[in-house]
Amino acid sequence: MATQVVQMDYGVVTEVSKGFSTAADVLRTVSKVLGILIGILRASAFFSMGTSLALANYLENIQKKIDQLAKICEEFAGDLARAVGDHKRGDIKGRRYFGEGIS
């Protein structure tokens, strides 16, 4: 009877996890900058006769998408880090992280 072998290069997977974590941090910073710009545009909406309000609404939609992407990157980073830890302890059921979807 054949046995299943699960192998993992810990260094590579850990670096990928760190990359997702860095991406999440960068995306959160971009979101904060957009939030500041949105506030400025909303404050100046009266003087621009609504043009800056339209731009603020547009940027707000982008900001929401960036926040969602940051959350996904953060979850991927955590899933990969937990999978490495589980694999090191001999638990090969870490695959459950990747089948759950985004929470």
Beta strands, then each sheet from edge to edge (+ up, - down):
end
